[in-house]
Amino acid sequence: MIKQKNIIIAAGGTGGHVFPGINLAEHLTNMNFKVEIVTDKRGFKYLEKVKTFKISILPSSPLVSNSILLFLFSSVFISYSILRSLIFLIFNRPEIIIGMGGYASFPISLAAYILRIKFIIYENNSIIGKANKYLLPLSSKILVSNIQLEGIPQKYQNKILEIGNIIKKEIINFSGKNNKFDVKKLNILVLGGSQAAKIFAEILPNIFKNCSDRGINLKIFQHCTPSQNEYLKSFYDKTNIEYEVFNFSDNLIYFFSKVNLAITRSGSSMLAELTNAKIPFISVPLPTSADNHQFKNALYYQKKKLTFLIEEKDLNNKLYSLLNDIYKNKSLLDDIISRQSQYSDKNVYENINRVLEKIFDEKN
């Protein structure tokens, strides 16, 4: 009997790192690998309901450098995390580790290097993250969503393998037939993580009211925090704007089938999902994102004419005008859908299979 190959996926911190890790774990499990996700406490909140593969929690921390005391504390904690990871790997030694980026993947990847366990890293942003930048010299390969990744020194270019965005297969295969533009109504999906949900709920409703008052027919599907439910419902009821509010959904296809436009933060996975689903979107980068990576993500899509880009500070001045232009000119969305139709991440899982096959062949 052929023994199952054991793969560990290190994915913690934000949903932008965890969700691609979940998608990859589900694919590899279906390919008959023995898969385990190693995460931290922050990442575990996205994994609590997962039953299809094993999950382990290890401590992690970013390196804090804005004060000597915090720097020393975080350095000691990271050292402790590496020690915990070493012990974990000694008792749970995999054939390979795949780090999904973010500081939660750093300790176990470094521990893998110490124990001579091969590891590869994945980067889906338009600029390499800090953790991946530190791990790059030690990793076997870096898998990237697009080859135009910033921040990789020339001497490591030979490690780059472009595979695409690791998003849900259901979204890659989503036809987008139901989201054709209806000139009579804008059906707008408002998306974002917890920070975006809070800010968007504070800023966007008044802009939507302005649109409605000036004759733009719209319906809003808005992601918000649970504490904002009543406020948003009351606001939209008073303004006679059709709406549906929700707190979290792992079934975005339900909403994708109902809308013809999205307003979203600029996390790489979300931009890729909307593009694959052929839904035009307005990118609003998180202004505090590390290395301004969300702005760079949005800029990448804007240069390909796949999105409209508005910075958060300009929402009140620019969003109404853009929505008004879109409402009056159907071709603005048609043009984006046409370009989105030429893009697909349908080969991403085949690309991953080839990478792993080659690595396993080299080990043998």
Protein Blocks (a to p, Z undefined) as FASTA:
>chain_A
ZZddddddddehjfklmmmmmmmmmmmmmnopacdddddfklmmmmmmpckbccdddddd
dddfkbfklmmmmmmmmmmmmmmmmmmmmmmccfbdcdebjjklmmmmmmmmmnopacdd
ddfbfbdcfklmmmmmmmmbdcdfbfkbghiafklmmmpccebjcddfklmmpnolmmcc
cfkbccddddddfklmmmmmmmmmmmmmmmmmnopacdddddddfklmmmmmmmmmmnop
acdddfbdcblklmmmmpcbdcddfbfklmmmmmmnopacdddddfkbghhlmmmmmmmm
mmnopaccddfklmmmmmmmmmmmmmmmmmlmmmmmmmmmmgccklmmmmmmmmmmmmmm
mmZZ
